[in-house]
Amino acid sequence: MTRARSALVSLSDTPWYHVVCRCVRRAFLCGDDALTGKNHDHRRAWIVDRVKQLAGVFAIDVAAYAVMSNHYHLVLRVDAERARGWSNEEVLRRWTQLFDGPVLVQRVLAGRGDELDAASQRAVDEWAEKYRARLADLSWFMRVLNETIARKANAEDGVTGRFWEGRFKSQALLDEQAILAAMVYVDLNPIRAQMADTPEDSDYTSVAERLADAQPAPAELEPARQPEPSPAPATPLLALKCEAHLAELPLQPLMPFDATARLKAAIPFAFDDYLDLVETTGRCVRKDKRGAIATHTPRLLERLNIEPERFIDCATQLMRRFGSAVGAPSHLTELCAARQVKYLRGMAAARGAFERRVA
């Protein structure tokens, strides 16, 4: 049964989500279009840059991403507490980086707020609270992301109409095991699709970006990639600002890893442990490497009480094994009660992967 987005994305359940969005056209989002002969790989950079730009505006952090030929994956953390800590002026400034605000809002940001009467000030405060909620809303983040990418692609192709298959699909990540499984699933997408042989060669994935950042700096550094301008000006939809303005937004870095739990807005694992897990799982899923599975068990799996073989199965078939939420059996049961449903798809997979059997 189809459930309302508000029931699937509930910050009271978890701030972590795995989202996926698919292109509707036969002409792929990226790669070579057999129909026209054009190559659209540059659009993958559009998505990576726009995700990072929006992360700098919204109270949303990016833990992992992978941009494929006709869809993309993200693992995101929504930080509503951070948004609540922003002043009204900060909220208005952030929102008007994306949308044209009302005249009263523009007047406040121009330093003329002292000219407002009491009724106008109340109206501005109400707008600020509305925008604050939207800046910590996954649906608004995805709405802006997908609309701006669709505008650029339509302008480049000289067409109009839908670009995305529909609204994004999401999975709530209820615990550390689920976060880990989703990140590995996302980072290994190009390898499973035979688009790359190793994580470091997986273009437009978070793991490849992190590995590149970890390499020693070369003698001559290449300039950092800047967001590409739109191929042609597009008419703003729903009051979104034009691409020329959005392209100037700075890029927000990916979430850091921190196994010490000292950083709140961080991925709760050690980066070397995560790389060990990605490498081991990647060797297991490649058809031509099934006989070369690493013999050691990653330390991270032991600490989180994860069964390695079942975890590999989940990390390669996350979308098939689970429905709208991923997590340990106890956390899925709690979510059933919160949503007032009897069952969530993936309970059997969770019992197999996230409950280590004691001999």
C-alpha positions in Angstrom: 0.0 0.0 0.0 1.3 3.5 -0.9 2.1 5.6 2.1 2.3 9.3 2.5 5.8 10.8 2.2 5.4 12.3 5.7 5.1 8.7 7.0 8.2 7.5 5.1 10.4 10.4 6.0 10.0 11.0 9.7 12.8 12.7 11.6 11.4 11.3 14.9 12.3 7.8 13.6 15.8 8.7 12.1 17.6 11.6 10.4 19.4 9.2 8.0 17.9 8.3 4.6 18.9 6.5 1.4 17.2 8.1 -1.6 17.2 7.2 -5.3 15.8 9.0 -8.3 15.5 7.6 -11.8 15.4 9.3 -15.2 12.2 8.9 -17.3 13.7 9.3 -20.8 15.0 6.7 -23.1 17.9 9.1 -23.7 19.9 8.4 -20.5 20.8 11.0 -17.9 24.5 10.3 -18.6 26.6 8.3 -20.9 26.2 7.7 -24.7 22.7 8.1 -26.2 22.4 5.5 -28.9 19.5 7.4 -30.5 21.3 10.7 -31.0 24.9 9.8 -30.7 25.5 12.4 -28.0 27.5 11.8 -24.8 25.9 13.2 -21.6 28.5 12.2 -19.0 29.0 15.9 -18.1 25.5 15.7 -16.5 26.9 13.5 -13.8 29.0 16.5 -12.6 25.9 18.6 -12.6 24.3 16.4 -10.1 27.3 16.1 -7.8 27.9 19.8 -7.8 24.2 20.7 -7.2 23.9 18.2 -4.3 26.9 19.8 -2.6 25.6 23.3 -3.3 22.3 22.5 -1.8 23.9 20.8 1.2 25.5 24.2 1.9 22.0 25.8 2.0 19.9 23.1 3.6 20.5 21.5 7.0 21.3 18.3 5.2 24.6 16.5 5.1 25.8 14.2 2.3 27.4 10.9 3.4 27.5 9.0 0.1 26.5 9.4 -3.5 26.7 7.6 -6.8 25.6 9.0 -10.2 24.8 6.2 -12.7 23.7 6.3 -16.3 20.0 6.8 -15.7 19.6 7.3 -11.9 21.5 8.4 -8.8 21.8 7.4 -5.2 22.3 9.5 -2.1 22.8 8.8 1.6 21.8 11.9 3.5 21.4 13.0 7.1 18.8 15.7 8.0 19.9 17.9 10.9 16.7 19.6 12.1 18.5 20.7 15.3 21.0 22.7 13.3 18.2 24.5 11.5 16.5 25.3 14.8 19.7 27.0 15.9 19.8 29.4 13.0 18.6 33.0 13.5 15.6 34.2 11.5 17.9 36.4 9.4 20.2 33.4 8.7 17.1 31.3 7.6 15.9 34.1 5.3 19.4 34.5 3.8 19.7 30.8 3.1 16.2 30.5 1.6 16.7 33.5 -0.7 19.8 31.9 -2.2 17.3 29.6 -3.9 14.0 31.5 -4.1 13.0 35.1 -4.5 11.5 36.0 -1.2 8.6 38.5 -0.6 9.4 42.2 -0.6 9.3 42.4 3.2 11.9 39.6 3.4 14.1 41.4 0.9 13.8 44.6 2.9 15.0 42.8 6.1 18.0 41.3 4.3 18.8 44.7 2.9 19.2 46.0 6.4 15.9 47.9 6.5 14.1 45.7 9.0 13.8 48.6 11.5 11.3 50.2 9.1 8.8 47.4 9.5 5.7 47.9 11.6 4.5 45.2 14.0 2.3 43.4 11.6 5.0 43.3 8.9 7.5 42.0 11.4 5.1 39.2 12.4 4.7 38.3 8.7 8.4 38.1 8.3 8.8 35.9 11.4 6.1 33.5 10.1 7.9 33.2 6.7 11.2 32.5 8.6 9.6 29.7 10.5 8.1 28.2 7.3 11.5 28.4 5.5 13.2 27.0 8.6 11.1 23.9 8.3 11.7 23.6 4.6 15.5 23.8 5.0 15.3 20.7 7.2 13.0 18.9 4.8 14.2 16.1 2.6 11.4 16.5 0.1 12.3 20.2 -0.4 15.9 19.3 -0.9 15.1 16.7 -3.5 12.5 19.0 -5.2 15.1 21.8 -5.7 17.8 19.3 -6.8 15.6 17.5 -9.4 14.0 20.6 -10.8 17.2 22.4 -11.4 18.8 19.4 -13.1 15.7 18.9 -15.2 15.8 22.5 -16.3 19.4 22.3 -17.4 18.9 19.0 -19.2 15.8 20.3 -21.0 17.6 23.5 -22.0 20.5 21.5 -23.4 18.2 19.1 -25.3 15.9 21.9 -26.5 12.8 20.1 -25.2 10.2 20.5 -22.5 8.4 18.1 -20.2 9.3 15.6 -17.5 12.8 14.5 -17.0 12.5 12.3 -13.9 10.5 9.2 -13.6 8.6 10.5 -10.5 9.2 11.5 -7.0 12.3 10.1 -5.3 12.2 6.8 -3.5 13.5 6.7 0.0 14.6 4.2 2.7 14.9 5.2 6.3 18.2 4.1 7.8 17.3 3.2 11.4 20.7 2.3 12.9 24.5 2.2 12.2 24.2 -1.2 10.5 21.7 0.3 8.0 23.8 3.4 7.4 26.8 1.2 6.7 24.9 -1.2 4.4 23.4 1.8 2.4 26.7 3.5 2.0 28.4 0.4 0.8 25.5 -0.3 -1.6 25.7 3.2 -3.0 29.5 3.3 -3.3 29.7 -0.1 -5.1 27.0 0.7 -7.6 29.4 1.3 -10.5 31.3 -1.9 -9.8 28.2 -4.0 -9.7 27.1 -2.4 -13.0 30.6 -3.2 -14.5 31.2 0.5 -15.0 34.4 0.4 -12.9 36.9 -2.2 -11.6 37.9 -0.7 -8.3 36.4 1.9 -5.9 39.0 4.5 -6.7 38.2 4.2 -10.4 34.4 4.6 -9.8 33.8 8.1 -11.3 31.2 10.3 -9.6 31.0 8.3 -6.4 31.7 9.4 -2.8 34.2 6.7 -2.2 36.3 7.7 -5.2 36.1 11.4 -4.2 37.3 10.5 -0.6 40.1 8.4 -1.9 41.2 11.1 -4.3 41.2 13.6 -1.5 43.3 11.2 0.7 46.1 11.0 -2.0 49.2 13.0 -1.6 49.0 16.3 -3.3 50.8 16.3 -6.7 53.6 18.7 -7.6 51.2 20.8 -9.7 47.7 21.0 -8.3 44.8 21.2 -10.8 42.3 23.9 -10.0 39.3 22.7 -8.1 36.3 21.9 -10.3 33.8 24.7 -10.3 30.1 24.2 -11.0 29.4 24.3 -14.7 27.1 27.1 -15.9 23.9 26.3 -17.6 24.1 25.6 -21.3 21.3 28.1 -21.9 19.2 30.4 -19.7 16.0 28.7 -18.5 12.7 30.2 -17.3 12.5 29.8 -13.5 9.8 27.4 -12.3 8.0 27.9 -8.9 10.1 31.0 -8.3 13.4 29.2 -8.2 16.2 31.5 -9.1 17.9 31.1 -12.5 20.8 28.8 -13.1 23.3 31.6 -13.5 22.6 32.5 -9.8 22.5 28.9 -8.5 25.8 28.1 -10.2 27.5 30.6 -7.9 26.6 28.7 -4.7 29.7 27.2 -3.0 30.2 23.5 -2.8 29.8 21.8 0.6 32.2 19.0 1.5 31.1 15.5 2.2 30.4 14.4 5.8 33.5 13.4 7.6 34.1 10.0 9.2 34.6 10.1 13.0 34.7 6.8 15.0 35.2 8.7 18.3 31.7 10.2 18.2 33.1 13.7 19.1 31.6 15.2 15.9 27.9 15.1 15.8 27.5 15.7 12.1 29.8 12.9 11.1 29.6 9.3 9.9 30.1 7.2 13.0 32.8 4.9 11.6 36.6 5.0 11.0 37.4 5.8 7.4 40.0 3.0 7.1 37.5 0.5 8.5 35.0 1.6 5.9 37.4 1.3 3.0 38.3 -2.2 4.3 34.7 -3.1 4.2 34.1 -1.6 0.7 37.1 -3.5 -0.7 36.1 -6.8 0.9 32.4 -6.5 -0.2 33.4 -5.3 -3.7 35.6 -8.4 -4.2 32.6 -10.6 -3.2 30.1 -9.1 -5.6 32.3 -9.1 -8.8 31.5 -12.1 -10.9 35.1 -12.5 -12.1 36.5 -12.3 -8.5 34.3 -14.7 -6.6 37.2 -17.0 -6.0 39.3 -14.2 -4.5 37.1 -13.3 -1.5 39.2 -11.8 1.3 39.7 -14.3 4.1 39.6 -11.8 7.0 36.5 -10.3 8.4 36.5 -6.5 8.6 36.7 -5.2 12.1 33.7 -3.0 11.6 31.5 -6.0 11.0 32.6 -7.5 14.3 31.9 -4.4 16.3 28.4 -4.0 14.9 27.5 -7.6 15.3 27.0 -8.1 11.6 27.1 -11.5 9.9 29.6 -11.0 7.0 28.0 -13.2 4.3 24.5 -11.9 5.0 25.7 -8.4 5.1 27.3 -8.7 1.6 23.9 -10.0 0.4 22.2 -6.9 1.8 24.8 -4.5 0.6 24.4 -5.7 -2.9 20.6 -5.9 -3.0 19.5 -3.2 -0.6 16.6 -2.0 -2.7 15.3 -5.6 -3.2 15.7 -6.9 0.4 14.2 -3.9 2.2 11.3 -1.6 1.6 10.9 1.9 3.0 13.3 1.3 6.0 16.5 -0.5 6.7 17.8 -1.5 10.1 18.1 -4.2 12.8 15.0 -6.3 13.5 14.3 -4.5 16.8 14.4 -1.1 15.1 12.2 -2.3 12.3 9.7 -3.6 14.9 9.8 -0.2 16.7 9.1 1.6 13.4 6.1 -0.8 12.7 4.6 0.4 15.9 5.3 4.0 15.2 3.7 3.8 11.8 0.9 1.6 13.0 1.6 -1.2 10.5 1.9 -4.9 11.0 4.9 -5.5 8.8 7.8 -3.9 7.0 9.5 -5.6 4.1 13.0 -6.7 4.9 12.5 -8.2 8.4 13.8 -11.6 7.3 16.9 -10.0 5.6 17.5 -7.9 8.8 17.4 -11.0 11.0 19.9 -12.7 8.7 22.3 -9.8 8.3 22.2 -7.9 11.5 21.9 -10.6 14.2 25.1 -12.6 14.7 24.4 -16.2 15.6 26.2 -17.5 18.7 27.7 -20.9 18.3 
